[in-house]
């Protein structure tokens, strides 16, 4: 299958440099990158974290996070929230009648203008 993607120029340059350095095609690099990303998605769906570990004996680890992986983590572990009817009514009432801006809010808004 042929896939077309738009990537930032800096990333495209890094891809070309990597292809030359490794002696492989851009397609091979993209295929492997996609394989790693799919594996990362599967692991995050299982509740695991994807990390990079330092050399043996090193305690340094770095978590590998992307916006997509973070979103999957958040949505994979949803829990139902049960509120009493009175609490729902109170929240709805507060949302329908927001408080008027106070002096601090006016000052903040003026500083942002």
Secondary structure as the mmCIF struct_conf table of DSSP 4:
data_model
#
loop_
_struct_conf.conf_type_id
_struct_conf.id
_struct_conf.beg_label_comp_id
_struct_conf.beg_label_asym_id
_struct_conf.beg_label_seq_id
_struct_conf.end_label_comp_id
_struct_conf.end_label_asym_id
_struct_conf.end_label_seq_id
HELX_RH_AL_P HELX_RH_AL_P1 UNK A 9 UNK A 22
TURN_TY1_P TURN_TY1_P1 UNK A 23 UNK A 23
HELX_RH_AL_P HELX_RH_AL_P2 UNK A 26 UNK A 45
TURN_TY1_P TURN_TY1_P2 UNK A 46 UNK A 47
STRN STRN1 UNK A 51 UNK A 53
BEND BEND1 UNK A 55 UNK A 55
TURN_TY1_P TURN_TY1_P3 UNK A 56 UNK A 57
STRN STRN2 UNK A 61 UNK A 63
HELX_RH_AL_P HELX_RH_AL_P3 UNK A 67 UNK A 76
TURN_TY1_P TURN_TY1_P4 UNK A 77 UNK A 77
HELX_RH_AL_P HELX_RH_AL_P4 UNK A 85 UNK A 96
BEND BEND2 UNK A 97 UNK A 97
HELX_LH_PP_P HELX_LH_PP_P1 UNK A 98 UNK A 101
HELX_RH_AL_P HELX_RH_AL_P5 UNK A 103 UNK A 112
#
